[in-house]
Amino acid sequence: MKKVEHVILAITGATGMVYVSPFLTMLKQNNVRVHAVISEAGRKVLKLELGKDISDLPTVERWFDIDDFTAPVASGSSLYDAMIVLPCTVGTLGAIAAGYSGNLIHRAADVTLKERRPLIMAVRETPLNRTHLQNMLALTDAGAVIFPPMPSFYHKPETLDDMANHFAGRLCDHLGVQVSDMKRWGS
Ligand SMILES: Cc1cc2nc3c(=O)[nH]c(=O)nc-3n(C[C@H](O)[C@H](O)[C@H](O)COP(=O)(O)O)c2cc1C
């Protein structure tokens, strides 16, 4: 697998903002450059769940406005190693599955798929209806990885941070980004 050096992080308005900071911290520890976009709903849920604005998150190289279609992430000629949507709403899932580039997140995901680069989508909704399932299948067929933020319990988390760190670590594993201090089954 190619070493991951530069990624796009998209944050949408699903519950699960607790995963974002540990994930960004792990990327930073590995010197991965991050270009980030957040939807309007994402900003609201970040505030509602954690009382935070994007300025309170671990720093990234650049933030782009959700409707800035001149941003580098909107073009396949800009080189990124992967895109991660964390957390991902079913609305954004549906837009990407339909190829509807209604905002910069949808467009960047569409570009990521057309360039055959990894697109990892931490889709969060429950329960799931037929449309959600069909959209997830369509995107899997198109090359994306559906990576729902489902916490694990086998590592015996004692705090919310433990749970969030473990899921963020699993995301990093999938990307090929090293996480040294993660609790692993059997180790
Ligand atoms: C507190 C809160 C939690 C939400 N959680 C989810 C969720 O888990 N999954 C989801 O698909 N939408 C969720 N929504 C609804 C989305 O934010 C809403 O559909 C929004 O239009 C999505 O826009 P976006 O995909 O551009 O971020 C939530 C909204 C709020 C206010």
The ligand as a Gaussian input file, in Angstrom:
#p B3LYP/6-31G(d) Opt

LIG

0 1
 C      -27.736000      16.365000      16.902000
 C      -27.952000      15.841000      15.518000
 C      -27.571000      14.559000      15.216000
 C      -27.766000      14.043000      13.939000
 N      -27.355000      12.762000      13.682000
 C      -27.478000      12.270000      12.433000
 C      -26.971000      10.971000      12.151000
 O      -26.429000      10.257000      13.007000
 N      -27.066000      10.526000      10.883000
 C      -27.630000      11.284000       9.871000
 O      -27.662000      10.832000       8.745000
 N      -28.135000      12.528000      10.131000
 C      -28.068000      13.044000      11.377000
 N      -28.539000      14.298000      11.648000
 C      -29.250000      15.045000      10.598000
 C      -28.292000      15.755000       9.607000
 O      -27.472000      16.687000      10.297000
 C      -29.118000      16.463000       8.533000
 O      -29.801000      15.504000       7.738000
 C      -28.285000      17.358000       7.619000
 O      -29.111000      17.932000       6.642000
 C      -27.166000      16.598000       6.953000
 O      -26.421000      17.482000       6.133000
 P      -24.944000      17.132000       5.684000
 O      -24.954000      15.721000       5.170000
 O      -24.650000      18.121000       4.598000
 O      -24.043000      17.328000       6.851000
 C      -28.357000      14.841000      12.929000
 C      -28.748000      16.144000      13.240000
 C      -28.572000      16.631000      14.528000
 C      -28.992000      18.038000      14.839000

